[in-house]
C-alpha cells in the first residue's frame, strides 16, 4: 500500500508539468475566434494570428493558407496586430515560455503541433501551444519553408542591429527552440500574449 501511494505521489507532479488551461477568445475587430492556452502564468493564443492588416500576407498569396496557418507579418505590422488586451511578446516573455516548458533544449518537442510538419517533424504538443509550420516570407516577397519551420515575431529589437528584431524559431528537424534575430522586413507568424493582470 505504501509503495502504491509513493508511486502516485511521484507520478502526480509529472502530470502537472504538462497541464494547461484551454479557452478561447473572439477578436472583436473581425469576429475570428482563437483557441487560447495558459502555460504557467502566461496565456497565449494557441493559433497564429489571422488579422488582416497592411504588411500582412497569406503564404504564397493563397487565402486558404491564411485559414490554415494564419497571416505572415512584417515586424512593423506585427507590432500593432494583436487585439486590445493582448500584445506581441518581448524577448523575456518568450524566454519565460521556454523555461516553463522545460528549457530551450526540448522546447520545440513540446510546443510543436502533433500534425502538419514534414519529414516526421510532428511533436507531442504537450502544452497545447500547437505551433504550426507556417513558413516565412523574405523582404523580396518570396515565401519559403511552409511545412518545415515556424517563426514567431517578438517585440524586442536587436541591440546590435536596428534592422533586426527578436524571434523564436521552431524547425521540423530539431527538438530545440532557436531564439535569435531576424530582419524586420521579413515576414513571420504572430502569437499574441494576453496582457498581465497585475
Buried (B, 14 or more C-beta within 10 A) or exposed (E): EEEEEEEEEEEEEEEEEBEBEEEEBEBEEEEBEBBBBBBEEBBBBBBBBBBEBEBBBBBEEEEEBBEBBBBBBBBEBBBEBBBEEBBBBBBEBBBBBBEBBBEBEBBBBBBBBEEBBBEEBBBBBBBBBBBBBBBBBEEEEEBEBBBBBBBBBBBBBBEEEEBBBBBBBBBBEBBBBBBEBBBBBBBBBBBBBBEEEE
